[in-house]
């Protein structure tokens, strides 16, 4: 099973307007076939960086995503109240506090006033909207239920934001504790150990290995701290660049999935995100093959995204959903069971919604469990490190005293 390849494309719509974007496909012919199914005539097609796939243009930043959520939610309410689309958009944009997002949304409003559909205007502003957002709006326009579609989209965005907030909040305390632990150890090596270093240097005989290690670490940190900071900065820049390479990113993501506790947590978080998006798209009337291809782009783990992209390609060729996903082995067994039930009962959107709710609760529980394990673990490591430094110093001092007493 080959991994999907990222492509960037330029195409022409049926009305003659031009469109640019990015997508994942197994090869060039698969990319062309996928674009044709979306009503696009390809004029240029080139391979792209892996992080461009499925998200053409700039990636949607956190601040823009929050502004998008506010716009979509208010727009759904105003449209349900009977306001025309352009008037509703103008009122909703006036309430956006982020200046950059408001300027971009003003361009969105201008496109709608010039005659473009909302979905097409959203598709042309990838810094604000993902392809899944535009597809949801397009399905609502096709069915004449744009307000309902935007309401579903707002709910989907809110659920995704809630999941991000939950993860961020849960990890604040362990990360803060880790920073404190590293800070305490650094202070011990920089200021406490040097107070005893001169005394230990006058000792007759060999110092214990632990004492020599602590003194060596203290001298290294004091003498070479600029180089250490430079190395940390280089790693901070080089590692993200390295992870842009598909092979390195895939290797890391595969390793993460294999880790105990963390791997299953990531697997369930990614599945919950996909289930929220796929359920909203299917309920909104987006065809399942296209919906799965869009939902796959919300998956951050490249191993899982690659497997789901392959299943999406099979769906376009007449394949099934639950069976092929089960064969990939990347989704939790519970998720496959929900999908199989939904597929067999023709209630896929309903089962996806229930799956997302179950996984959200499970992720919350697993996060609490992970934090409950990390917190005492970091505390024990901090205490053991400080105790080890003190013990190394004291053992050297006591050994020096014993030597002095033994001398006649």
Steps between C-alpha positions, in 0.01 A plus 500: 500500500668818380479825695299789350708774338430872555423698183440867431274580208355778287162436342207664325141470618207440265418874503853591386634624837843384612573308818821390676544260785662182631394139555629153581486225236667168428644625168447766232217315328319454832542874571359594157207258545422643845503858370278412205247347736491839675417673170850643443701495178869469590741744335809434717590225746823473699615319810499708817637486853315256723381778731327677208276208416134546567548853624585730211648837569570599855402266777208615712655654812341470843387865514347476152328175594335668798387788279365249246302326773350832610413600143339169408298481822365854470437458128287191563288687755454805277408292195243308704354837602438572132776750417655496151842337480700817432326695776547214747870477410549875543346490848699192604829645372443820698517293818840342419766645733806357325601770249682267261215251489247781455692634198510156342129454565432834336646344185265207550204739516619686189515173305144411604373845401665455160292187442713216634338234714600486865666159456713626210600810694595279795702274270694805378595601857700201633650715778152502656322187380602141438371299202261322736345834600443594136355157422252530785383840373480368143278211611273746683474720190414201281219392734373852569582458870804725536406617849465141621830405338678794664346403833646151460834651400500725807432199722784308333742791547398541863554130569847517341583812704377332819726200433802729449421693818463179696839370386672835558354544847586146607866534399569839665580362845733214390690734267533767768621240747757375249632853445528550876685170536754590234540847653569362847760256369670778299511726808655221704772445242566871444501632857497221760760257366766774440490586873651158577716459192813669648477290814466180300792591273730499806404146590776240505404188312237432240151643528199270455380463141168666583678803644722529194193481274321778689809724500553433130138588419530821703821605324354418158187703567695802631767498232297409192153637573506730191574201278231296674245776438613519139460125464150515648409782260639307204302194606186712533545618142642183348258244641186666350683527167594133520140404579387672181655208314234231450730215602605659830146610583362154425765333715424732793124458469535122481717506814246715684220257419709214639560669838304372799222731625600789271459300180145393576413850617621649170317231305171578672545878478560483126207261452271731700601797286437304181166369628378852583591628154381196305171483689426868438586469130290187444208649691533814289460301180861477381558168312685251719815461283551876484408539869756239607769664286427832670479352850832324445667840466413582862717211624834621626674162521640424154481121543129514579436762232673288236293193588172693494595670171549159342155391620352822360652417162348153518161651583510708182560176312203325660661350810360487852575704813508296820672193358792679334546725805512192722769350277722805542516443875541872575158562658386371839290183478210685659503755217489227235203341677310830499577553132394149406171542686434835335586362157276197536206696644533796260539726806864589448467867598319408823756237595789734420352760733464244778851371436639853529319551833628169638856574389489851646410356840764230463768753402412713802534197728829393344638853526413513869666162546812612311526818708449295817797285397725779371465727802640264767752360250649844432493578872685178584758565226556854633540378856730216398717734291541754779561225755757341268692828463500555877599139567790522253634812671454365852659166420810680372515723810451207736765301316740795533428526876555127549833527320603794721408314820688186391824690441739501804 
